[in-house]
Structures are given as C-alpha cells and as structure tokens.
Amino acid sequence: MLIGEVARRSGVSARMLRHYESLGLVRPSARTGSGYREYSAQDIRRIFHIESLRSLGLSLREIGRALDDPGFTPSALVGDLIRQTRERIEAETELLTRLHRIDAADPTAWQDVLRIVTLLQALGSHDADARQRAALSSAGEVPVPVEALVEAALSEREPNVAGALRWALAQSGDGVPTLLAKGLGDPVAAVRRRAVLSLAELPGEETTGYLRDALTDPDAEVRGSAALALGTRGGTDAVPTLIDMIVEGRNDTDAADVLSELAGDTATADQIATRLVDRLTHDTSAPPARGRLTQALADIPGATASRALVQLSQDQDRAVALTATYLLRLREAR
C-alpha cells in the first residue's frame, strides 16, 4: 500500500509518516519499481500501535522503546503518565478557576483584568505581607472575586492576614455565608475552624444558622468558636458548649463572659445558673474545673446563682469555698 493510501486509511498524514520513518519508528517494508514507499499489513499495524500509544501521552522516543525493547515494562512509565496527567489537569483546572473568577468580576477593560490577576496572584503569594495587602485592597474599584477570598480565608494560617481576609469578606455582600459554609464540611478541622471564624464576622440569620450547625462539629475548637460567636448573638443553644469550655479550660474566660451576656433576663440567668450548678454537683471533673465553674457564677444575676454560691461557700474543696465566699461578698457590695 502506497503512502498516500496509508495516510487516507490511517488518518496519519504523509508528512507524519515520513517523520516516523526518519526516527526509525516505522519503515516501509518495500519500495515499488518507481521507488515509492510500500507499506505491508504489518507496517500498518505498527502505525496503529504508534497512534494508540501517542493517545496515552507517550513521547515518540518512549513509543520506540515500548515497541522495540523486549525488556521494556510499562508499569513505571504508566505511573509517570498518570502523575503527569494529574499535574496537567490540576494546572488546567487552576487556570479555568482563575478565568471563571475574572469573568465573575465582570471587568470592563483589560486594565481591570490585569488588576484582578495581580490581586489573585498576591493572594497566593508566599509573602504574608503581600497577601495582607491584597486582602485589604480587595474592596477597591475592581474587587477580588468572592470565591477567591473565601478560598484564601479557609487556607490562611497567618493571623494578621486571616483577619484582613475576614474583613474583606464582610465587605463583599451577598453569597459569602453560603460559600463559607462549604468549609464547615471540610475533612480538615483547621479549615472548619477558619470557616467558623469567618462566619462569625458576618451578620444575618443565615450565618447564625450555620454557626448553630457547627455546634455539633466533632472538633472541640470548632464547637467552641461557634458557641462564642453564637452566644454573642443571643443564641442560648450555645450555653451547653460554653459550659463545656469552662470545664475543659478552653477559652474559659471568654466563655464565662458570653454566659454573663446571655444572662440578661431572669429566666435565662436561672437556666444558666442551674446548668452550672448541675455540672458542679454531678461532674467528676478535677478541682480546677470546679473552681472555674464557681467563678462563672460570679456574673450570673438572680437568686439561683446566689443560692448556689451560698452552698458552695460550704464546699469541701477549700479553694471552691473561698472563691464562692469572695464572690458572695462582691455580689452583696454591688
């Protein structure tokens, strides 16, 4: 079969067939009397084998080894191809994401596109100062797309930069809580904690609902951050978690402060005091935890807390008794 017919039947151009021949990948088995290349059935099968291996991403050099080296094993090469393909997909996915974000910003001129690209690059910089400047400038004339800010906030470990990103998200308008809430389902607890801290900066019932959901998170720090944020919004369903924080000594001072804020009416104050007393009575915690629970009663108004302190002033634990006595004197002085 002559080269033109081979090209038509195989879909490989005559120019590429000549290139294969120059590399020694496939050589026509014969020549016609006029000197034209003549391919045998075996030659054509080899051409199809070459094209099949090219479709997997092998280079022509690798294809030559695969077809001609009897000792060549495909396992290592296939593993490399998998790795290279994944890297290429990741790079293309990153590019596609960046393009979508630029499109979402609805730039009106190429200068706007360049500003957005510069800000996106700065958000991904290894320099914390550059990331912070990008976050603080994101609310300018050409804002950074919200998705990029959310992604940066959920991955940022530097406290100052994280604070700047949370500020930027608070200026970004609608849609932010829903995007941040996706971080609450992340398998990494640190990401979920960052999501809660970012949500805490945002107003609205939708955000409050997401914070309430985070109270059931398996990570204690996530639950604690959600409880502090929810409690400052008047969410009494945060009370059990806040008391757990006092018992465990995790941000216990902040937790006690939020409990005192929640105890603004008599009914809620009595409920909080009752819960604190219940933990003091039935919890088998170590003495330091009982001391913290006693101190938490200090700023809880109402008769229930006062009666509890009177009883605790006679507690067998001397430190608890002294603390309760001191707190009773302060309450009487007020």
C-alpha positions as CSV (number, residue, x, y, z in Angstrom):
1,M,0.0,0.0,0.0
2,L,1.5,3.4,-1.0
3,I,2.0,6.2,1.4
4,G,-1.0,8.3,0.2
5,E,-3.5,5.4,0.7
6,V,-2.0,4.6,4.1
7,A,-2.4,8.3,5.1
8,R,-6.1,8.2,4.0
9,R,-6.9,4.9,5.8
10,S,-4.9,5.6,9.0
11,G,-5.6,9.3,9.4
12,V,-1.9,9.9,9.8
13,S,-0.6,12.5,7.4
14,A,2.0,11.6,4.8
15,R,4.3,14.1,6.4
16,M,4.0,12.5,9.8
17,L,4.6,9.0,8.3
18,R,7.8,10.3,6.8
19,H,8.7,11.7,10.2
20,Y,8.1,8.3,11.8
21,E,10.4,6.8,9.2
22,S,13.2,9.4,9.9
23,L,13.0,8.4,13.6
24,G,13.1,4.7,12.8
25,L,9.6,4.1,14.3
26,V,8.2,2.6,11.2
27,R,9.9,1.8,7.9
28,P,8.1,0.7,4.7
29,S,8.9,-2.9,4.1
30,A,9.4,-2.4,0.4
31,R,9.7,0.0,-2.5
32,T,7.9,0.0,-5.8
33,G,9.9,-0.2,-9.0
34,S,9.5,3.6,-9.2
35,G,11.0,4.0,-5.7
36,Y,7.7,4.8,-3.9
37,R,7.3,3.6,-0.3
38,E,5.1,0.5,0.0
39,Y,3.7,-0.4,3.4
40,S,2.8,-4.0,4.3
41,A,-0.1,-5.0,6.6
42,Q,2.4,-5.4,9.4
43,D,3.7,-1.9,8.8
44,I,0.2,-0.5,9.0
45,R,-0.5,-2.4,12.3
46,R,2.7,-0.8,13.7
47,I,1.4,2.6,12.7
48,F,-1.9,2.0,14.6
49,H,0.2,0.8,17.6
50,I,2.2,4.1,17.5
51,E,-1.0,6.1,17.3
52,S,-2.6,4.2,20.2
53,L,0.5,4.8,22.4
54,R,0.5,8.5,21.4
55,S,-3.1,8.8,22.6
56,L,-1.8,7.8,26.1
57,G,0.6,10.7,26.1
58,L,3.8,8.8,25.4
59,S,6.5,10.7,23.5
60,L,7.8,9.2,20.2
61,R,11.0,8.2,21.9
62,E,9.1,6.3,24.6
63,I,7.0,4.7,21.9
64,G,10.1,3.5,20.1
65,R,11.3,1.8,23.4
66,A,7.9,0.3,24.1
67,L,7.7,-1.3,20.6
68,D,11.3,-2.4,20.1
69,D,12.8,-3.1,23.6
70,P,11.8,-6.7,24.7
71,G,12.8,-5.9,28.3
72,F,10.7,-2.7,28.5
73,T,8.0,-2.9,31.1
74,P,5.1,-0.5,31.0
75,S,4.3,-0.2,34.8
76,A,6.8,2.6,35.6
77,L,6.0,4.6,32.5
78,V,2.3,4.3,33.0
79,G,2.8,5.6,36.6
80,D,4.7,8.6,35.3
81,L,2.0,9.2,32.7
82,I,-0.7,9.2,35.5
83,R,1.4,11.7,37.5
84,Q,2.0,14.0,34.6
85,T,-1.7,13.8,33.6
86,R,-2.8,14.7,37.1
87,E,-0.4,17.7,37.2
88,R,-1.7,18.9,33.8
89,I,-5.3,18.5,34.9
90,E,-4.5,20.4,38.1
91,A,-2.9,23.2,36.2
92,E,-5.7,23.4,33.7
93,T,-8.3,23.4,36.5
94,E,-6.5,26.2,38.3
95,L,-6.4,28.2,35.0
96,L,-10.1,27.5,34.5
97,T,-11.0,28.6,38.0
98,R,-9.0,31.8,37.6
99,L,-10.8,32.6,34.3
100,H,-14.2,32.0,35.9
101,R,-13.2,34.3,38.7
102,I,-12.1,37.0,36.3
103,D,-15.4,36.6,34.4
104,A,-17.4,36.8,37.6
105,A,-15.8,40.2,38.4
106,D,-17.3,41.5,35.1
107,P,-14.3,43.6,34.1
108,T,-15.0,46.4,31.6
109,A,-11.4,46.8,30.3
110,W,-8.2,44.8,30.0
111,Q,-6.7,47.1,32.7
112,D,-9.4,45.7,35.1
113,V,-8.4,42.2,34.1
114,L,-4.8,42.9,34.8
115,R,-5.7,44.3,38.3
116,I,-7.7,41.3,39.1
117,V,-4.9,38.9,38.0
118,T,-2.4,40.9,40.1
119,L,-4.7,40.6,43.2
120,L,-5.3,36.9,42.6
121,Q,-1.5,36.3,42.3
122,A,-0.9,38.3,45.5
123,L,-3.5,36.3,47.4
124,G,-1.5,33.2,46.5
125,S,1.9,34.7,47.3
126,H,4.3,33.1,49.8
127,D,4.8,36.6,51.3
128,A,2.3,37.2,54.1
129,D,2.6,41.0,53.7
130,A,1.6,40.7,50.0
131,R,-1.4,38.5,50.9
132,Q,-2.5,41.0,53.6
133,R,-2.2,44.0,51.2
134,A,-4.2,42.1,48.6
135,A,-7.0,41.4,51.1
136,L,-7.1,45.0,52.3
137,S,-7.2,46.3,48.7
138,S,-9.8,43.8,47.6
139,A,-12.7,46.2,48.1
140,G,-11.4,48.7,45.7
141,E,-12.7,49.7,42.3
142,V,-12.0,46.2,40.9
143,P,-12.8,43.9,43.8
144,V,-11.3,40.4,44.1
145,P,-13.9,37.7,43.3
146,V,-15.6,36.4,46.4
147,E,-14.7,32.8,45.7
148,A,-11.0,33.7,45.7
149,L,-11.4,35.5,49.1
150,V,-13.2,32.6,50.6
151,E,-10.6,30.1,49.4
152,A,-7.9,32.3,50.8
153,A,-9.6,32.7,54.1
154,L,-10.1,29.0,54.5
155,S,-6.5,28.2,53.9
156,E,-4.8,31.2,55.6
157,R,-2.7,30.4,58.7
158,E,-1.1,33.8,59.4
159,P,-3.4,35.5,62.0
160,N,-3.0,39.1,60.7
161,V,-3.7,38.0,57.1
162,A,-6.6,35.9,58.2
163,G,-8.1,38.9,60.0
164,A,-7.7,41.1,56.8
165,L,-9.4,38.4,54.8
166,R,-12.3,38.1,57.2
167,W,-12.7,41.9,57.0
168,A,-12.6,41.7,53.2
169,L,-15.3,39.0,53.2
170,A,-17.5,41.1,55.5
171,Q,-17.4,43.9,52.8
172,S,-18.2,41.5,50.0
173,G,-22.0,41.4,50.1
174,D,-24.4,38.6,49.4
175,G,-23.4,35.0,48.9
176,V,-20.5,34.9,51.3
177,P,-22.1,32.8,54.0
178,T,-23.1,30.1,51.6
179,L,-19.6,29.8,50.2
180,L,-18.0,29.8,53.7
181,A,-20.5,27.2,54.9
182,K,-18.9,24.7,52.4
183,G,-15.8,24.9,54.6
184,L,-17.8,23.5,57.5
185,G,-17.9,20.2,55.7
186,D,-14.1,20.0,55.1
187,P,-12.4,16.9,56.5
188,V,-9.6,19.1,58.0
189,A,-10.6,20.6,61.3
190,A,-8.4,23.7,60.8
191,V,-10.4,24.6,57.7
192,R,-13.6,24.2,59.6
193,R,-12.3,26.5,62.4
194,R,-11.4,29.1,59.8
195,A,-14.9,28.9,58.3
196,V,-16.5,29.5,61.7
197,L,-14.2,32.4,62.5
198,S,-15.1,34.0,59.1
199,L,-18.8,33.3,59.5
200,A,-18.7,35.0,63.0
201,E,-17.8,38.3,61.3
202,L,-21.0,38.2,59.1
203,P,-24.4,39.3,60.2
204,G,-27.8,37.7,59.4
205,E,-30.0,34.8,60.2
206,E,-28.4,32.6,57.5
207,T,-25.0,33.0,59.2
208,T,-26.5,32.3,62.6
209,G,-27.9,29.1,61.3
210,Y,-24.5,27.9,60.0
211,L,-22.9,28.7,63.4
212,R,-25.7,26.7,65.1
213,D,-24.9,23.8,62.8
214,A,-21.2,24.0,63.8
215,L,-22.1,23.3,67.5
216,T,-22.3,19.6,66.6
217,D,-18.8,19.5,65.0
218,P,-16.6,16.7,66.2
219,D,-13.7,19.1,66.8
220,A,-13.9,20.9,70.2
221,E,-12.2,24.1,68.9
222,V,-14.7,24.4,66.1
223,R,-17.6,23.9,68.5
224,G,-16.1,26.5,70.9
225,S,-15.6,29.1,68.2
226,A,-19.2,28.6,67.1
227,A,-20.5,28.8,70.6
228,L,-18.7,32.1,71.3
229,A,-20.0,33.7,68.1
230,L,-23.5,32.3,68.6
231,G,-23.6,33.4,72.2
232,T,-22.7,37.0,71.4
233,R,-25.7,36.9,69.0
234,G,-28.0,35.9,71.9
235,G,-28.1,32.2,70.9
236,T,-28.9,30.3,74.1
237,D,-28.4,27.0,72.4
238,A,-24.7,27.8,72.8
239,V,-24.9,27.5,76.6
240,P,-24.0,23.8,76.9
241,T,-20.9,24.2,74.7
242,L,-19.8,27.3,76.6
243,I,-20.1,25.4,79.9
244,D,-18.1,22.5,78.4
245,M,-15.4,25.1,77.5
246,I,-15.3,26.3,81.1
247,V,-14.9,22.7,82.4
248,E,-12.2,21.9,79.9
249,G,-10.3,25.1,80.4
250,R,-10.6,26.1,76.7
251,N,-11.1,29.9,76.4
252,D,-13.0,29.6,79.7
253,T,-12.8,33.3,80.5
254,D,-14.3,34.2,77.1
255,A,-17.0,31.5,77.6
256,A,-17.9,32.9,81.0
257,D,-18.1,36.4,79.7
258,V,-20.5,35.3,76.9
259,L,-22.6,33.4,79.5
260,S,-22.9,36.6,81.5
261,E,-24.0,38.4,78.4
262,L,-26.7,35.8,77.7
263,A,-28.0,36.0,81.3
264,G,-29.8,39.3,80.5
265,D,-33.2,38.1,81.7
266,T,-34.2,36.3,84.8
267,A,-35.4,33.1,83.1
268,T,-32.2,32.7,81.0
269,A,-30.0,33.6,84.0
270,D,-31.7,30.9,86.1
271,Q,-31.3,28.3,83.4
272,I,-27.5,29.1,83.0
273,A,-27.0,29.0,86.8
274,T,-28.9,25.7,87.1
275,R,-26.7,24.2,84.4
276,L,-23.5,25.4,86.1
277,V,-24.7,24.0,89.4
278,D,-25.6,20.7,87.8
279,R,-22.1,20.4,86.4
280,L,-20.7,21.2,89.8
281,T,-22.9,18.6,91.5
282,H,-22.7,15.7,89.1
283,D,-19.5,16.3,87.2
284,T,-16.4,14.3,88.2
285,S,-14.1,17.0,86.9
286,A,-10.8,17.8,88.7
287,P,-10.8,20.7,91.3
288,P,-9.6,23.3,88.8
289,A,-12.7,22.7,86.7
290,R,-14.9,23.1,89.7
291,G,-13.1,26.4,90.5
292,R,-13.8,27.7,87.0
293,L,-17.4,26.7,87.2
294,T,-17.7,28.5,90.5
295,Q,-16.1,31.7,89.1
296,A,-18.5,31.5,86.1
297,L,-21.4,32.0,88.6
298,A,-20.0,35.4,89.6
299,D,-21.6,37.5,86.8
300,I,-24.8,35.4,86.5
301,P,-27.6,37.5,88.2
302,G,-30.5,36.1,90.1
303,A,-31.5,34.1,93.1
304,T,-30.5,30.7,91.6
305,A,-26.8,31.8,91.2
306,S,-26.8,33.4,94.7
307,R,-28.2,30.3,96.4
308,A,-25.6,28.2,94.6
309,L,-22.8,30.4,95.8
310,V,-24.1,30.2,99.4
311,Q,-24.0,26.4,99.2
312,L,-20.6,26.4,97.5
313,S,-19.2,28.6,100.3
314,Q,-19.5,25.5,102.5
315,D,-18.0,23.2,99.9
316,Q,-15.5,20.6,101.0
317,D,-13.0,21.9,98.4
318,R,-11.4,24.8,100.3
319,A,-10.5,26.6,97.1
320,V,-14.1,26.4,95.8
321,A,-15.5,27.5,99.2
322,L,-13.1,30.5,99.4
323,T,-13.9,31.5,95.8
324,A,-17.7,31.3,96.5
325,T,-17.4,33.3,99.7
326,Y,-15.4,36.0,97.9
327,L,-18.0,36.2,95.1
328,L,-20.8,36.5,97.5
329,R,-19.2,39.5,99.1
330,L,-18.8,41.1,95.7
331,R,-22.5,40.5,94.9
332,E,-23.5,42.0,98.3
333,A,-21.3,45.0,97.7
334,R,-23.0,45.6,94.2
